[in-house]
């Protein structure tokens, strides 16, 4: 299982707009990805309600994981999006 640990770069955390950006990127990744707080249970990264339910705050560590083929590339892209708190999807997603 591939995983990436990253701190949330959005000051407001994974709420509303940032969560929407993240979920669209996770869906576009083409592989199933889970997201969890460092000490929590993983949820589907492509589900807006699941991501919002995490209540991940800015600066908090999250874990992205996938056991699918091609997961490393997808996780690297998602980790960069989360860490940098990007306001739009990068063209590489």
PDB file of N, CA, C and O in Angstrom:
ATOM      1  N   UNK A   1       0.861  -1.184   0.000  1.00  0.00           N
ATOM      2  CA  UNK A   1       0.000   0.000   0.000  1.00  0.00           C
ATOM      3  C   UNK A   1       0.895   1.230   0.000  1.00  0.00           C
ATOM      4  O   UNK A   1       1.773   1.382   0.849  1.00  0.00           O
ATOM      5  N   UNK A   2       0.652   2.100  -0.967  1.00  0.00           N
ATOM      6  CA  UNK A   2       1.388   3.356  -1.048  1.00  0.00           C
ATOM      7  C   UNK A   2       0.670   4.390  -0.180  1.00  0.00           C
ATOM      8  O   UNK A   2      -0.559   4.422  -0.127  1.00  0.00           O
ATOM      9  N   UNK A   3       1.442   5.223   0.489  1.00  0.00           N
ATOM     10  CA  UNK A   3       0.826   6.279   1.289  1.00  0.00           C
ATOM     11  C   UNK A   3       1.714   7.513   1.320  1.00  0.00           C
ATOM     12  O   UNK A   3       2.932   7.443   1.159  1.00  0.00           O
ATOM     13  N   UNK A   4       1.058   8.640   1.534  1.00  0.00           N
ATOM     14  CA  UNK A   4       1.747   9.918   1.690  1.00  0.00           C
ATOM     15  C   UNK A   4       1.182  10.604   2.927  1.00  0.00           C
ATOM     16  O   UNK A   4      -0.033  10.664   3.117  1.00  0.00           O
ATOM     17  N   UNK A   5       2.068  11.115   3.759  1.00  0.00           N
ATOM     18  CA  UNK A   5       1.671  11.901   4.926  1.00  0.00           C
ATOM     19  C   UNK A   5       1.994  13.351   4.608  1.00  0.00           C
ATOM     20  O   UNK A   5       3.110  13.676   4.203  1.00  0.00           O
ATOM     21  N   UNK A   6       1.007  14.218   4.794  1.00  0.00           N
ATOM     22  CA  UNK A   6       1.176  15.619   4.409  1.00  0.00           C
ATOM     23  C   UNK A   6       0.363  16.498   5.345  1.00  0.00           C
ATOM     24  O   UNK A   6      -0.686  16.090   5.845  1.00  0.00           O
ATOM     25  N   UNK A   7       0.855  17.708   5.578  1.00  0.00           N
ATOM     26  CA  UNK A   7       0.119  18.675   6.382  1.00  0.00           C
ATOM     27  C   UNK A   7      -0.782  19.506   5.480  1.00  0.00           C
ATOM     28  O   UNK A   7      -0.376  19.913   4.391  1.00  0.00           O
ATOM     29  N   UNK A   8      -1.996  19.756   5.932  1.00  0.00           N
ATOM     30  CA  UNK A   8      -2.972  20.512   5.156  1.00  0.00           C
ATOM     31  C   UNK A   8      -2.487  21.955   5.005  1.00  0.00           C
ATOM     32  O   UNK A   8      -2.252  22.642   5.999  1.00  0.00           O
ATOM     33  N   UNK A   9      -2.340  22.410   3.761  1.00  0.00           N
ATOM     34  CA  UNK A   9      -1.817  23.744   3.478  1.00  0.00           C
ATOM     35  C   UNK A   9      -2.868  24.841   3.453  1.00  0.00           C
ATOM     36  O   UNK A   9      -2.520  26.021   3.484  1.00  0.00           O
ATOM     37  N   UNK A  10      -4.145  24.483   3.397  1.00  0.00           N
ATOM     38  CA  UNK A  10      -5.199  25.492   3.415  1.00  0.00           C
ATOM     39  C   UNK A  10      -5.396  25.968   4.847  1.00  0.00           C
ATOM     40  O   UNK A  10      -5.581  25.145   5.744  1.00  0.00           O
ATOM     41  N   UNK A  11      -5.361  27.262   5.079  1.00  0.00           N
ATOM     42  CA  UNK A  11      -5.513  27.813   6.425  1.00  0.00           C
ATOM     43  C   UNK A  11      -6.824  27.375   7.065  1.00  0.00           C
ATOM     44  O   UNK A  11      -6.870  27.106   8.266  1.00  0.00           O
ATOM     45  N   UNK A  12      -7.896  27.303   6.264  1.00  0.00           N
ATOM     46  CA  UNK A  12      -9.208  26.917   6.794  1.00  0.00           C
ATOM     47  C   UNK A  12      -9.386  25.401   6.863  1.00  0.00           C
ATOM     48  O   UNK A  12     -10.445  24.923   7.268  1.00  0.00           O
ATOM     49  N   UNK A  13      -8.370  24.646   6.475  1.00  0.00           N
ATOM     50  CA  UNK A  13      -8.459  23.193   6.508  1.00  0.00           C
ATOM     51  C   UNK A  13      -9.226  22.665   5.307  1.00  0.00           C
ATOM     52  O   UNK A  13      -9.460  23.385   4.337  1.00  0.00           O
ATOM     53  N   UNK A  14      -9.610  21.410   5.384  1.00  0.00           N
ATOM     54  CA  UNK A  14     -10.356  20.784   4.288  1.00  0.00           C
ATOM     55  C   UNK A  14     -11.846  21.017   4.484  1.00  0.00           C
ATOM     56  O   UNK A  14     -12.592  20.097   4.822  1.00  0.00           O
ATOM     57  N   UNK A  15     -12.265  22.241   4.270  1.00  0.00           N
ATOM     58  CA  UNK A  15     -13.661  22.617   4.420  1.00  0.00           C
ATOM     59  C   UNK A  15     -14.130  23.270   3.128  1.00  0.00           C
ATOM     60  O   UNK A  15     -13.345  23.932   2.449  1.00  0.00           O
ATOM     61  N   UNK A  16     -15.388  23.093   2.784  1.00  0.00           N
ATOM     62  CA  UNK A  16     -16.067  23.722   1.649  1.00  0.00           C
ATOM     63  C   UNK A  16     -15.221  23.752   0.377  1.00  0.00           C
ATOM     64  O   UNK A  16     -15.015  22.713  -0.251  1.00  0.00           O
ATOM     65  N   UNK A  17     -14.732  24.922  -0.007  1.00  0.00           N
ATOM     66  CA  UNK A  17     -14.016  25.061  -1.289  1.00  0.00           C
ATOM     67  C   UNK A  17     -12.763  24.186  -1.362  1.00  0.00           C
ATOM     68  O   UNK A  17     -12.599  23.479  -2.356  1.00  0.00           O
ATOM     69  N   UNK A  18     -11.880  24.194  -0.376  1.00  0.00           N
ATOM     70  CA  UNK A  18     -10.712  23.315  -0.466  1.00  0.00           C
ATOM     71  C   UNK A  18     -11.092  21.834  -0.571  1.00  0.00           C
ATOM     72  O   UNK A  18     -10.458  21.081  -1.311  1.00  0.00           O
ATOM     73  N   UNK A  19     -12.106  21.427   0.152  1.00  0.00           N
ATOM     74  CA  UNK A  19     -12.541  20.031   0.076  1.00  0.00           C
ATOM     75  C   UNK A  19     -13.060  19.714  -1.319  1.00  0.00           C
ATOM     76  O   UNK A  19     -12.807  18.632  -1.850  1.00  0.00           O
ATOM     77  N   UNK A  20     -13.775  20.643  -1.904  1.00  0.00           N
ATOM     78  CA  UNK A  20     -14.294  20.452  -3.255  1.00  0.00           C
ATOM     79  C   UNK A  20     -13.151  20.302  -4.263  1.00  0.00           C
ATOM     80  O   UNK A  20     -13.198  19.432  -5.133  1.00  0.00           O
ATOM     81  N   UNK A  21     -12.143  21.136  -4.146  1.00  0.00           N
ATOM     82  CA  UNK A  21     -10.974  21.055  -5.025  1.00  0.00           C
ATOM     83  C   UNK A  21     -10.285  19.705  -4.841  1.00  0.00           C
ATOM     84  O   UNK A  21      -9.923  19.046  -5.816  1.00  0.00           O
ATOM     85  N   UNK A  22     -10.108  19.303  -3.598  1.00  0.00           N
ATOM     86  CA  UNK A  22      -9.442  18.032  -3.317  1.00  0.00           C
ATOM     87  C   UNK A  22     -10.242  16.849  -3.858  1.00  0.00           C
ATOM     88  O   UNK A  22      -9.669  15.954  -4.479  1.00  0.00           O
ATOM     89  N   UNK A  23     -11.542  16.831  -3.635  1.00  0.00           N
ATOM     90  CA  UNK A  23     -12.384  15.712  -4.082  1.00  0.00           C
ATOM     91  C   UNK A  23     -12.366  15.603  -5.606  1.00  0.00           C
ATOM     92  O   UNK A  23     -12.303  14.498  -6.145  1.00  0.00           O
ATOM     93  N   UNK A  24     -12.420  16.739  -6.304  1.00  0.00           N
ATOM     94  CA  UNK A  24     -12.344  16.695  -7.775  1.00  0.00           C
ATOM     95  C   UNK A  24     -11.013  16.107  -8.227  1.00  0.00           C
ATOM     96  O   UNK A  24     -10.968  15.328  -9.179  1.00  0.00           O
ATOM     97  N   UNK A  25      -9.928  16.476  -7.546  1.00  0.00           N
ATOM     98  CA  UNK A  25      -8.610  15.942  -7.899  1.00  0.00           C
ATOM     99  C   UNK A  25      -8.529  14.449  -7.593  1.00  0.00           C
ATOM    100  O   UNK A  25      -7.966  13.686  -8.379  1.00  0.00           O
ATOM    101  N   UNK A  26      -9.085  14.028  -6.462  1.00  0.00           N
ATOM    102  CA  UNK A  26      -9.067  12.613  -6.094  1.00  0.00           C
ATOM    103  C   UNK A  26      -9.869  11.783  -7.097  1.00  0.00           C
ATOM    104  O   UNK A  26      -9.468  10.678  -7.463  1.00  0.00           O
ATOM    105  N   UNK A  27     -10.991  12.322  -7.532  1.00  0.00           N
ATOM    106  CA  UNK A  27     -11.817  11.638  -8.528  1.00  0.00           C
ATOM    107  C   UNK A  27     -11.076  11.536  -9.860  1.00  0.00           C
ATOM    108  O   UNK A  27     -11.117  10.499 -10.522  1.00  0.00           O
ATOM    109  N   UNK A  28     -10.401  12.614 -10.247  1.00  0.00           N
ATOM    110  CA  UNK A  28      -9.664  12.647 -11.512  1.00  0.00           C
ATOM    111  C   UNK A  28      -8.413  11.776 -11.485  1.00  0.00           C
ATOM    112  O   UNK A  28      -7.864  11.459 -12.540  1.00  0.00           O
ATOM    113  N   UNK A  29      -7.956  11.386 -10.301  1.00  0.00           N
ATOM    114  CA  UNK A  29      -6.725  10.600 -10.175  1.00  0.00           C
ATOM    115  C   UNK A  29      -6.826   9.250 -10.871  1.00  0.00           C
ATOM    116  O   UNK A  29      -5.816   8.690 -11.297  1.00  0.00           O
ATOM    117  N   UNK A  30      -8.038   8.728 -10.987  1.00  0.00           N
ATOM    118  CA  UNK A  30      -8.229   7.465 -11.693  1.00  0.00           C
ATOM    119  C   UNK A  30      -7.920   6.219 -10.893  1.00  0.00           C
ATOM    120  O   UNK A  30      -7.998   5.109 -11.421  1.00  0.00           O
ATOM    121  N   UNK A  31      -7.573   6.381  -9.640  1.00  0.00           N
ATOM    122  CA  UNK A  31      -7.349   5.236  -8.748  1.00  0.00           C
ATOM    123  C   UNK A  31      -8.081   5.496  -7.440  1.00  0.00           C
ATOM    124  O   UNK A  31      -8.240   6.649  -7.038  1.00  0.00           O
ATOM    125  N   UNK A  32      -8.528   4.441  -6.773  1.00  0.00           N
ATOM    126  CA  UNK A  32      -9.185   4.654  -5.483  1.00  0.00           C
ATOM    127  C   UNK A  32      -8.174   5.125  -4.440  1.00  0.00           C
ATOM    128  O   UNK A  32      -7.113   4.525  -4.266  1.00  0.00           O
ATOM    129  N   UNK A  33      -8.523   6.208  -3.753  1.00  0.00           N
ATOM    130  CA  UNK A  33      -7.642   6.801  -2.747  1.00  0.00           C
ATOM    131  C   UNK A  33      -8.438   6.994  -1.462  1.00  0.00           C
ATOM    132  O   UNK A  33      -9.615   7.351  -1.496  1.00  0.00           O
ATOM    133  N   UNK A  34      -7.789   6.756  -0.339  1.00  0.00           N
ATOM    134  CA  UNK A  34      -8.405   7.058   0.947  1.00  0.00           C
ATOM    135  C   UNK A  34      -7.649   8.216   1.587  1.00  0.00           C
ATOM    136  O   UNK A  34      -6.485   8.469   1.278  1.00  0.00           O
ATOM    137  N   UNK A  35      -8.342   8.913   2.487  1.00  0.00           N
ATOM    138  CA  UNK A  35      -7.749  10.014   3.236  1.00  0.00           C
ATOM    139  C   UNK A  35      -8.142   9.822   4.693  1.00  0.00           C
ATOM    140  O   UNK A  35      -9.260   9.405   4.997  1.00  0.00           O
ATOM    141  N   UNK A  36      -7.220  10.129   5.584  1.00  0.00           N
ATOM    142  CA  UNK A  36      -7.484   9.999   7.015  1.00  0.00           C
ATOM    143  C   UNK A  36      -6.653  11.010   7.779  1.00  0.00           C
ATOM    144  O   UNK A  36      -5.605  11.454   7.311  1.00  0.00           O
ATOM    145  N   UNK A  37      -7.131  11.368   8.960  1.00  0.00           N
ATOM    146  CA  UNK A  37      -6.263  12.099   9.879  1.00  0.00           C
ATOM    147  C   UNK A  37      -5.194  11.110  10.312  1.00  0.00           C
ATOM    148  O   UNK A  37      -5.386   9.898  10.218  1.00  0.00           O
ATOM    149  N   UNK A  38      -4.074  11.624  10.784  1.00  0.00           N
ATOM    150  CA  UNK A  38      -2.952  10.761  11.138  1.00  0.00           C
ATOM    151  C   UNK A  38      -3.343   9.659  12.107  1.00  0.00           C
ATOM    152  O   UNK A  38      -2.782   8.565  12.050  1.00  0.00           O
ATOM    153  N   UNK A  39      -4.286   9.921  12.988  1.00  0.00           N
ATOM    154  CA  UNK A  39      -4.680   8.924  13.988  1.00  0.00           C
ATOM    155  C   UNK A  39      -6.101   8.395  13.769  1.00  0.00           C
ATOM    156  O   UNK A  39      -6.683   7.785  14.667  1.00  0.00           O
ATOM    157  N   UNK A  40      -6.660   8.630  12.568  1.00  0.00           N
ATOM    158  CA  UNK A  40      -8.059   8.284  12.343  1.00  0.00           C
ATOM    159  C   UNK A  40      -8.271   7.186  11.321  1.00  0.00           C
ATOM    160  O   UNK A  40      -7.326   6.634  10.758  1.00  0.00           O
ATOM    161  N   UNK A  41      -9.537   6.888  11.100  1.00  0.00           N
ATOM    162  CA  UNK A  41      -9.923   5.876  10.129  1.00  0.00           C
ATOM    163  C   UNK A  41      -9.983   6.480   8.732  1.00  0.00           C
ATOM    164  O   UNK A  41     -10.433   7.614   8.566  1.00  0.00           O
ATOM    165  N   UNK A  42      -9.535   5.734   7.726  1.00  0.00           N
ATOM    166  CA  UNK A  42      -9.558   6.251   6.361  1.00  0.00           C
ATOM    167  C   UNK A  42     -10.969   6.299   5.783  1.00  0.00           C
ATOM    168  O   UNK A  42     -11.818   5.461   6.088  1.00  0.00           O
ATOM    169  N   UNK A  43     -11.195   7.313   4.935  1.00  0.00           N
ATOM    170  CA  UNK A  43     -12.466   7.459   4.222  1.00  0.00           C
ATOM    171  C   UNK A  43     -12.160   7.643   2.735  1.00  0.00           C
ATOM    172  O   UNK A  43     -11.024   7.929   2.357  1.00  0.00           O
ATOM    173  N   UNK A  44     -13.171   7.479   1.908  1.00  0.00           N
ATOM    174  CA  UNK A  44     -13.046   7.622   0.462  1.00  0.00           C
ATOM    175  C   UNK A  44     -12.715   9.079   0.111  1.00  0.00           C
ATOM    176  O   UNK A  44     -13.484   9.987   0.427  1.00  0.00           O
ATOM    177  N   UNK A  45     -11.574   9.295  -0.540  1.00  0.00           N
ATOM    178  CA  UNK A  45     -11.141  10.649  -0.889  1.00  0.00           C
ATOM    179  C   UNK A  45     -11.984  11.271  -1.998  1.00  0.00           C
ATOM    180  O   UNK A  45     -11.919  12.481  -2.217  1.00  0.00           O
ATOM    181  N   UNK A  46     -12.771  10.463  -2.696  1.00  0.00           N
ATOM    182  CA  UNK A  46     -13.614  10.979  -3.775  1.00  0.00           C
ATOM    183  C   UNK A  46     -15.017  11.325  -3.290  1.00  0.00           C
ATOM    184  O   UNK A  46     -15.883  11.662  -4.098  1.00  0.00           O
ATOM    185  N   UNK A  47     -15.250  11.248  -1.994  1.00  0.00           N
ATOM    186  CA  UNK A  47     -16.561  11.550  -1.417  1.00  0.00           C
ATOM    187  C   UNK A  47     -16.502  12.867  -0.644  1.00  0.00           C
ATOM    188  O   UNK A  47     -15.793  12.985   0.355  1.00  0.00           O
ATOM    189  N   UNK A  48     -17.254  13.848  -1.123  1.00  0.00           N
ATOM    190  CA  UNK A  48     -17.267  15.164  -0.470  1.00  0.00           C
ATOM    191  C   UNK A  48     -17.695  15.049   0.990  1.00  0.00           C
ATOM    192  O   UNK A  48     -17.064  15.637   1.869  1.00  0.00           O
ATOM    193  N   UNK A  49     -18.752  14.302   1.252  1.00  0.00           N
ATOM    194  CA  UNK A  49     -19.237  14.169   2.635  1.00  0.00           C
ATOM    195  C   UNK A  49     -18.202  13.488   3.523  1.00  0.00           C
ATOM    196  O   UNK A  49     -18.014  13.878   4.675  1.00  0.00           O
ATOM    197  N   UNK A  50     -17.537  12.477   2.990  1.00  0.00           N
ATOM    198  CA  UNK A  50     -16.524  11.773   3.778  1.00  0.00           C
ATOM    199  C   UNK A  50     -15.349  12.700   4.110  1.00  0.00           C
ATOM    200  O   UNK A  50     -14.864  12.718   5.241  1.00  0.00           O
ATOM    201  N   UNK A  51     -14.901  13.462   3.118  1.00  0.00           N
ATOM    202  CA  UNK A  51     -13.774  14.381   3.343  1.00  0.00           C
ATOM    203  C   UNK A  51     -14.155  15.459   4.352  1.00  0.00           C
ATOM    204  O   UNK A  51     -13.374  15.773   5.250  1.00  0.00           O
ATOM    205  N   UNK A  52     -15.342  16.021   4.211  1.00  0.00           N
ATOM    206  CA  UNK A  52     -15.797  17.036   5.168  1.00  0.00           C
ATOM    207  C   UNK A  52     -15.924  16.464   6.577  1.00  0.00           C
ATOM    208  O   UNK A  52     -15.669  17.161   7.559  1.00  0.00           O
ATOM    209  N   UNK A  53     -16.318  15.193   6.674  1.00  0.00           N
ATOM    210  CA  UNK A  53     -16.503  14.575   7.990  1.00  0.00           C
ATOM    211  C   UNK A  53     -15.198  14.430   8.764  1.00  0.00           C
ATOM    212  O   UNK A  53     -15.218  14.273   9.985  1.00  0.00           O
ATOM    213  N   UNK A  54     -14.068  14.479   8.072  1.00  0.00           N
ATOM    214  CA  UNK A  54     -12.777  14.389   8.761  1.00  0.00           C
ATOM    215  C   UNK A  54     -12.540  15.592   9.668  1.00  0.00           C
ATOM    216  O   UNK A  54     -11.944  15.459  10.737  1.00  0.00           O
ATOM    217  N   UNK A  55     -13.006  16.761   9.244  1.00  0.00           N
ATOM    218  CA  UNK A  55     -12.763  17.973  10.020  1.00  0.00           C
ATOM    219  C   UNK A  55     -11.288  18.325  10.078  1.00  0.00           C
ATOM    220  O   UNK A  55     -10.816  18.857  11.083  1.00  0.00           O
ATOM    221  N   UNK A  56     -10.551  18.032   9.004  1.00  0.00           N
ATOM    222  CA  UNK A  56      -9.111  18.305   8.982  1.00  0.00           C
ATOM    223  C   UNK A  56      -8.852  19.812   8.977  1.00  0.00           C
ATOM    224  O   UNK A  56      -9.379  20.539   8.135  1.00  0.00           O
ATOM    225  N   UNK A  57      -8.048  20.264   9.912  1.00  0.00           N
ATOM    226  CA  UNK A  57      -7.730  21.683  10.084  1.00  0.00           C
ATOM    227  C   UNK A  57      -6.425  22.025   9.357  1.00  0.00           C
ATOM    228  O   UNK A  57      -5.617  21.146   9.060  1.00  0.00           O
ATOM    229  N   UNK A  58      -6.239  23.306   9.080  1.00  0.00           N
ATOM    230  CA  UNK A  58      -4.999  23.774   8.479  1.00  0.00           C
ATOM    231  C   UNK A  58      -3.807  23.380   9.332  1.00  0.00           C
ATOM    232  O   UNK A  58      -3.831  23.555  10.551  1.00  0.00           O
ATOM    233  N   UNK A  59      -2.765  22.852   8.706  1.00  0.00           N
ATOM    234  CA  UNK A  59      -1.557  22.435   9.408  1.00  0.00           C
ATOM    235  C   UNK A  59      -1.610  21.030   9.977  1.00  0.00           C
ATOM    236  O   UNK A  59      -0.587  20.489  10.396  1.00  0.00           O
ATOM    237  N   UNK A  60      -2.792  20.438   9.995  1.00  0.00           N
ATOM    238  CA  UNK A  60      -2.954  19.091  10.548  1.00  0.00           C
ATOM    239  C   UNK A  60      -2.448  18.047   9.554  1.00  0.00           C
ATOM    240  O   UNK A  60      -2.603  18.203   8.343  1.00  0.00           O
ATOM    241  N   UNK A  61      -1.843  16.986  10.076  1.00  0.00           N
ATOM    242  CA  UNK A  61      -1.334  15.924   9.218  1.00  0.00           C
ATOM    243  C   UNK A  61      -2.460  15.001   8.772  1.00  0.00           C
ATOM    244  O   UNK A  61      -3.298  14.589   9.575  1.00  0.00           O
ATOM    245  N   UNK A  62      -2.469  14.681   7.473  1.00  0.00           N
ATOM    246  CA  UNK A  62      -3.398  13.698   6.939  1.00  0.00           C
ATOM    247  C   UNK A  62      -2.598  12.618   6.216  1.00  0.00           C
ATOM    248  O   UNK A  62      -1.435  12.814   5.864  1.00  0.00           O
ATOM    249  N   UNK A  63      -3.242  11.481   6.004  1.00  0.00           N
ATOM    250  CA  UNK A  63      -2.613  10.356   5.324  1.00  0.00           C
ATOM    251  C   UNK A  63      -3.443  10.021   4.092  1.00  0.00           C
ATOM    252  O   UNK A  63      -4.641   9.754   4.185  1.00  0.00           O
ATOM    253  N   UNK A  64      -2.786  10.038   2.940  1.00  0.00           N
ATOM    254  CA  UNK A  64      -3.400   9.619   1.688  1.00  0.00           C
ATOM    255  C   UNK A  64      -2.865   8.235   1.363  1.00  0.00           C
ATOM    256  O   UNK A  64      -1.665   7.994   1.491  1.00  0.00           O
ATOM    257  N   UNK A  65      -3.740   7.313   0.942  1.00  0.00           N
ATOM    258  CA  UNK A  65      -3.285   5.952   0.682  1.00  0.00           C
ATOM    259  C   UNK A  65      -4.052   5.323  -0.471  1.00  0.00           C
ATOM    260  O   UNK A  65      -5.200   5.673  -0.746  1.00  0.00           O
ATOM    261  N   UNK A  66      -3.380   4.379  -1.143  1.00  0.00           N
ATOM    262  CA  UNK A  66      -4.005   3.611  -2.219  1.00  0.00           C
ATOM    263  C   UNK A  66      -3.157   2.375  -2.476  1.00  0.00           C
ATOM    264  O   UNK A  66      -1.933   2.410  -2.353  1.00  0.00           O
ATOM    265  N   UNK A  67      -3.823   1.284  -2.832  1.00  0.00           N
ATOM    266  CA  UNK A  67      -3.086   0.070  -3.185  1.00  0.00           C
ATOM    267  C   UNK A  67      -3.251  -0.266  -4.662  1.00  0.00           C
ATOM    268  O   UNK A  67      -2.935  -1.378  -5.085  1.00  0.00           O
ATOM    269  N   UNK A  68      -3.741   0.683  -5.443  1.00  0.00           N
ATOM    270  CA  UNK A  68      -3.965   0.464  -6.870  1.00  0.00           C
ATOM    271  C   UNK A  68      -2.668   0.656  -7.666  1.00  0.00           C
ATOM    272  O   UNK A  68      -1.731   1.313  -7.212  1.00  0.00           O
ATOM    273  N   UNK A  69      -2.643   0.070  -8.850  1.00  0.00           N
ATOM    274  CA  UNK A  69      -1.526   0.281  -9.750  1.00  0.00           C
ATOM    275  C   UNK A  69      -1.518   1.752 -10.165  1.00  0.00           C
ATOM    276  O   UNK A  69      -2.568   2.314 -10.475  1.00  0.00           O
ATOM    277  N   UNK A  70      -0.363   2.363 -10.171  1.00  0.00           N
ATOM    278  CA  UNK A  70      -0.260   3.782 -10.510  1.00  0.00           C
ATOM    279  C   UNK A  70      -0.543   4.709  -9.338  1.00  0.00           C
ATOM    280  O   UNK A  70      -0.655   5.922  -9.518  1.00  0.00           O
ATOM    281  N   UNK A  71      -0.657   4.154  -8.158  1.00  0.00           N
ATOM    282  CA  UNK A  71      -1.007   4.945  -6.976  1.00  0.00           C
ATOM    283  C   UNK A  71       0.059   5.982  -6.620  1.00  0.00           C
ATOM    284  O   UNK A  71      -0.274   7.075  -6.163  1.00  0.00           O
ATOM    285  N   UNK A  72       1.321   5.657  -6.822  1.00  0.00           N
ATOM    286  CA  UNK A  72       2.389   6.582  -6.424  1.00  0.00           C
ATOM    287  C   UNK A  72       2.258   7.934  -7.115  1.00  0.00           C
ATOM    288  O   UNK A  72       2.397   8.975  -6.474  1.00  0.00           O
ATOM    289  N   UNK A  73       1.998   7.924  -8.390  1.00  0.00           N
ATOM    290  CA  UNK A  73       1.864   9.179  -9.135  1.00  0.00           C
ATOM    291  C   UNK A  73       0.643   9.952  -8.641  1.00  0.00           C
ATOM    292  O   UNK A  73       0.719  11.158  -8.404  1.00  0.00           O
ATOM    293  N   UNK A  74      -0.474   9.257  -8.487  1.00  0.00           N
ATOM    294  CA  UNK A  74      -1.704   9.912  -8.022  1.00  0.00           C
ATOM    295  C   UNK A  74      -1.521  10.495  -6.630  1.00  0.00           C
ATOM    296  O   UNK A  74      -1.948  11.621  -6.373  1.00  0.00           O
ATOM    297  N   UNK A  75      -0.898   9.754  -5.737  1.00  0.00           N
ATOM    298  CA  UNK A  75      -0.696  10.231  -4.368  1.00  0.00           C
ATOM    299  C   UNK A  75       0.264  11.415  -4.325  1.00  0.00           C
ATOM    300  O   UNK A  75       0.070  12.341  -3.538  1.00  0.00           O
ATOM    301  N   UNK A  76       1.289  11.392  -5.159  1.00  0.00           N
ATOM    302  CA  UNK A  76       2.215  12.528  -5.217  1.00  0.00           C
ATOM    303  C   UNK A  76       1.479  13.800  -5.624  1.00  0.00           C
ATOM    304  O   UNK A  76       1.702  14.860  -5.040  1.00  0.00           O
ATOM    305  N   UNK A  77       0.609  13.700  -6.618  1.00  0.00           N
ATOM    306  CA  UNK A  77      -0.135  14.867  -7.096  1.00  0.00           C
ATOM    307  C   UNK A  77      -1.111  15.375  -6.035  1.00  0.00           C
ATOM    308  O   UNK A  77      -1.219  16.579  -5.804  1.00  0.00           O
ATOM    309  N   UNK A  78      -1.814  14.450  -5.399  1.00  0.00           N
ATOM    310  CA  UNK A  78      -2.764  14.851  -4.360  1.00  0.00           C
ATOM    311  C   UNK A  78      -2.049  15.441  -3.156  1.00  0.00           C
ATOM    312  O   UNK A  78      -2.515  16.423  -2.579  1.00  0.00           O
ATOM    313  N   UNK A  79      -0.923  14.853  -2.772  1.00  0.00           N
ATOM    314  CA  UNK A  79      -0.154  15.373  -1.633  1.00  0.00           C
ATOM    315  C   UNK A  79       0.322  16.792  -1.907  1.00  0.00           C
ATOM    316  O   UNK A  79       0.286  17.641  -1.016  1.00  0.00           O
ATOM    317  N   UNK A  80       0.768  17.056  -3.135  1.00  0.00           N
ATOM    318  CA  UNK A  80       1.213  18.405  -3.492  1.00  0.00           C
ATOM    319  C   UNK A  80       0.053  19.389  -3.408  1.00  0.00           C
ATOM    320  O   UNK A  80       0.212  20.493  -2.888  1.00  0.00           O
ATOM    321  N   UNK A  81      -1.103  19.001  -3.912  1.00  0.00           N
ATOM    322  CA  UNK A  81      -2.294  19.849  -3.865  1.00  0.00           C
ATOM    323  C   UNK A  81      -2.641  20.213  -2.428  1.00  0.00           C
ATOM    324  O   UNK A  81      -2.901  21.378  -2.127  1.00  0.00           O
ATOM    325  N   UNK A  82      -2.647  19.224  -1.543  1.00  0.00           N
ATOM    326  CA  UNK A  82      -3.001  19.455  -0.145  1.00  0.00           C
ATOM    327  C   UNK A  82      -1.938  20.283   0.570  1.00  0.00           C
ATOM    328  O   UNK A  82      -2.270  21.228   1.287  1.00  0.00           O
ATOM    329  N   UNK A  83      -0.681  19.944   0.384  1.00  0.00           N
ATOM    330  CA  UNK A  83       0.407  20.636   1.086  1.00  0.00           C
ATOM    331  C   UNK A  83       0.507  22.098   0.698  1.00  0.00           C
ATOM    332  O   UNK A  83       0.774  22.954   1.542  1.00  0.00           O
ATOM    333  N   UNK A  84       0.292  22.387  -0.583  1.00  0.00           N
ATOM    334  CA  UNK A  84       0.438  23.758  -1.059  1.00  0.00           C
ATOM    335  C   UNK A  84      -0.843  24.565  -0.942  1.00  0.00           C
ATOM    336  O   UNK A  84      -0.836  25.778  -1.154  1.00  0.00           O
ATOM    337  N   UNK A  85      -1.949  23.898  -0.603  1.00  0.00           N
ATOM    338  CA  UNK A  85      -3.214  24.602  -0.446  1.00  0.00           C
ATOM    339  C   UNK A  85      -3.634  25.327  -1.709  1.00  0.00           C
ATOM    340  O   UNK A  85      -4.097  26.467  -1.657  1.00  0.00           O
ATOM    341  N   UNK A  86      -3.473  24.664  -2.840  1.00  0.00           N
ATOM    342  CA  UNK A  86      -3.771  25.288  -4.128  1.00  0.00           C
ATOM    343  C   UNK A  86      -5.246  25.636  -4.244  1.00  0.00           C
ATOM    344  O   UNK A  86      -6.107  24.888  -3.781  1.00  0.00           O
ATOM    345  N   UNK A  87      -5.532  26.770  -4.862  1.00  0.00           N
ATOM    346  CA  UNK A  87      -6.904  27.261  -5.013  1.00  0.00           C
ATOM    347  C   UNK A  87      -7.589  26.759  -6.274  1.00  0.00           C
ATOM    348  O   UNK A  87      -8.798  26.927  -6.439  1.00  0.00           O
ATOM    349  N   UNK A  88      -6.819  26.145  -7.162  1.00  0.00           N
ATOM    350  CA  UNK A  88      -7.379  25.571  -8.374  1.00  0.00           C
ATOM    351  C   UNK A  88      -6.652  24.268  -8.651  1.00  0.00           C
ATOM    352  O   UNK A  88      -5.534  24.054  -8.184  1.00  0.00           O
ATOM    353  N   UNK A  89      -7.296  23.407  -9.414  1.00  0.00           N
ATOM    354  CA  UNK A  89      -6.655  22.154  -9.780  1.00  0.00           C
ATOM    355  C   UNK A  89      -5.477  22.434 -10.718  1.00  0.00           C
ATOM    356  O   UNK A  89      -5.633  23.138 -11.715  1.00  0.00           O
ATOM    357  N   UNK A  90      -4.304  21.887 -10.402  1.00  0.00           N
ATOM    358  CA  UNK A  90      -3.192  22.045 -11.328  1.00  0.00           C
ATOM    359  C   UNK A  90      -3.473  21.217 -12.583  1.00  0.00           C
ATOM    360  O   UNK A  90      -4.203  20.228 -12.525  1.00  0.00           O
ATOM    361  N   UNK A  91      -2.907  21.614 -13.692  1.00  0.00           N
ATOM    362  CA  UNK A  91      -3.147  20.895 -14.952  1.00  0.00           C
ATOM    363  C   UNK A  91      -2.609  19.480 -14.903  1.00  0.00           C
ATOM    364  O   UNK A  91      -3.015  18.644 -15.711  1.00  0.00           O
ATOM    365  N   UNK A  92      -1.710  19.187 -13.980  1.00  0.00           N
ATOM    366  CA  UNK A  92      -1.134  17.844 -13.891  1.00  0.00           C
ATOM    367  C   UNK A  92      -2.047  16.855 -13.192  1.00  0.00           C
ATOM    368  O   UNK A  92      -1.744  15.662 -13.168  1.00  0.00           O
ATOM    369  N   UNK A  93      -3.161  17.313 -12.619  1.00  0.00           N
ATOM    370  CA  UNK A  93      -4.080  16.407 -11.918  1.00  0.00           C
ATOM    371  C   UNK A  93      -5.041  15.827 -12.909  1.00  0.00           C
ATOM    372  O   UNK A  93      -5.908  15.036 -12.539  1.00  0.00           O
TER     373      UNK A  93
END
